Structures are given as structure tokens and as C-alpha cells.
Amino acid sequence: MDIGTVFLIIVLVIIAIVVGVGITLAVLVSRGVLGLAKMSKPKIESAKRSALKVRAETSVGPVGAILKQRVALAESLDATRRSLGVARSTGQYTGNLESIFASLEQAGTVVEHQLLVAQQEPDASIQAVYAKTLGVQVEQITKTATGVRNALASTGAPAGSADLKDLTRTLEIEATMLKNWSKTYTELGGE
């Protein structure tokens, strides 16, 4: 090999190493930035929710009622989402509760948008009408969300005493049958 070919091979190897290191660093940096963004998103949401709660508690009139409805709606849906998540992660049977909750979340999103419109309404008398009308819808959604959580709680309930009594009775019958079978088998073998 001549010196030019050796030099070309060395240059290509160096370029390949530099490109590989560059790609590796770019991937690591982008994942780090995305990781930070994912970690900070829940904190931002929590701060927004806390600010909304404070505004709801300090506001009066129709605006205060609308803000309180927004807080009640968000907290109820969030609590139900967490309950379903825990049930799903533990393998608890949820039946159709997840699809019911998906529909409930869609309704909650629509009502939340309506509450935002109501909150921006400049006329206090119209805000009062919004608060009254939307209050009924928020109450229906929060009651249904509570119903979903109650249904989850009832499916996750431990076996009742009636179930345990039946199980104990079945076990006693089985033990008696085995004892009799063993006695009969022994007697037959002895003859």
C-alpha cells in the first residue's frame, strides 16, 4: 500500500469515529432534554391546578362558582383516572368501567371548555346563567365518576363471610369424602 491509501483509510476511520460520537451525543442530549420535559410536565400541571384552586377559593360571585366547578370537575376525573390506573396495574377486573370513563372524560372535556368560555364572559348576569346550567352538568359528571370509583371498590372487595362459609363447608365435605375413601380403600386391600 502506498502512503496515500493509508492516509485515506486513517482519515475515513477518524471521520467515522467523529460521526459516531456526534450521533451518540445527539441522542443522549435529546433523550436528556425529553426526560427533563417529561419530569417537569406533571409539576407544571400540579402548579396550574394549585393556582386554579387558590383562584376558586378567593373569587366570589359567578366567577368563583365557575372556578369551583372547574376544580371539582378536574379533581373528580383525576381521582377516577388514578383509581382505574391502579386497578389496571394490579390486574383487577374493571369490566366496561374504562370505556364508561373514556366517555365521561370526553363529556368532561366539553364541559371544561364551556366553563372556560363562561369564565371569560364579561357580563356577570350571563356568567351566573352559565354557572347554574353548567353546575348541573358538572354535578352529573362528578357523581358518575364517583360511581365508577365505587364500582371499582366493590369489585375489589375481599371475599365476604358467606363466600368463606361456603368454601369451608365444601372443604369439610371434601375432607370427609377423602377420609371415607381412604378407609374403604384400606378395607378393600386388607381382604
N, C-alpha and C positions, 0 to 999 in steps of 0.2 A: 504494500500500500504506500502510496505517496503521501507526503505531508499535507496536501490539500484535502484529501479524503479523510484523513484522521482529524484534521481541524473541523471539517464539515460535520463529522459524526459527533465530536465533542460539543459543538455549537448546538446541534439538534437535541442532544441529551440535556444540555443546560436549559434550552427553551422548553422542553417537555417538563422538566422539573419545576421551572418557574410557573408554567401554566397550571400544573397540578397543584402546586402550593397556593396559587392565586384562587383557583376554584374551591379548594378546601377552605381557605379563609373566608371566601364569599359565602359559602354555605354555612359555616359556623357563625358568622356575623348575622346573616339573615335569620337563622334559627334563634339566635340570642335575642334579636330585636322582636321577633314574633313571640318568643316566650315572655318577654317583658310586657308586651302589649296584652297578651292573654292574662298574665297575672294582674295587671292593673285594671282590666275591664271590670271585674267584679267589685273592685274597690271604688271605681268611678260610679258604678250603678248603686252601690251602697250609699255613697255620698249624696247622690241625686235623691235617693229615697229618703234619706235623713233630712235633707233640705226641704223636701216636699212635706214631710211630717211637721217640721217646725213651722212652715208657712201655713199649713192647715190648722195648727193649734193657735196660731197668733192672728189669723184672719177672722173677720166677722162678716155677718150678712150672707148673701147668696154666694159670694166668692169663697168664703170659709166653708160653706156646705159643699160646694163643688169640690174643693180641695180635699175635704174629709172623705168624700165619696171616692175620689181617685186613690187615696191612701187605702181605704177599706178594700177596694177592688184589687189593687196590686198585692196587698198582703194576703188576701184570701186565695188568689190564684197562685201566688208564690208558695204558700203553705201547701196547697194541694199538689203543685208540681213536685215539691220536695218529698211529700208523702208517697206519691206514685213512684218517684225515683228510688226511694229506699225500698219500697215493695218490689219493684222490678229487680233491683240489685240483690235482694235476698231470695229471689225466686218465688215470692208469694203470688198466689193466683190473683189476677186482677180482672179477669173476665173482660167485659166491654167497658170497664171504667176508663181506660186510656182513650178510647175513641170518644166517649162522652166528654172527657176532659178536653180533648182536642177541639170539639165543637164549642165547649164552654170558653176556651181560650179565644177562639175566633169571635165569639159574641163579646167577650171582654175587651178585645182589641177595638171593635166597633164602638162600644160604649166609651172606652178611653178616649178615642178620637172625638166623640161627641162632647165629652167632658172638657176636652181641651178647647173646642170651639166655644162652649159655654163660658169657660173661664176668660176667654178673650173678648166676649161680648161687652160692649161699652155701657149698655143700658142695664141698670140694676134690676128693673122690673122683669125684663126678659131673662136675665140670669136666674131670677127666682123661679120662673116657669121651667127653665132648663133643670134647675136643681130638683124641683119637685118631680118632673117627668123622669129624669134620668135616675133619681133616687130609687124609684120603684124597680128599674132595670138592674141597678147595682145590687139592690137587696135580693132580687131573684138569683142573680149570678152568685153572690156570696153564699146564699142558702144552698144552692145546688153544689157549690164547691165543698161546703161543709158536709153535705150529703155524700159526696164522693169519698171524703176522708172517713166519715162514719162507716160507709160500706167497706172500706179497706180495713178499718179497725175490727169490724165484725168478722171478716173472713180470716183475719189473723188471730182471732181469739183462741185461747187454748181449749183443749177438749173439755167439755162440760162433765159434771159428775155423772149424768145419765150415760154418756158415752163410756166413761170409765167403769160404771157398774155393769154395762153390757159386756165389756171386754173381760172384766173379772169373772163374770158368770160363764162366758164362753171358755175361758181358761180353766175354770174349775171343772166344767163338763169334759173338756179335752183331757185333763189330768185323770179324771175318774175313768174315762174310756181307756186310756193307756194303762192304768193300773189293772183294770179288769182284763184287758188283752194280755198283759204280761202274766197275770195269774192263770188265765186259760191256757196260754202257750206253754207255761211251765207244767201244768197238769197234764196236758196232752203229751208232752215229751217224756214224762215220768212213766207212762203206761207201757 
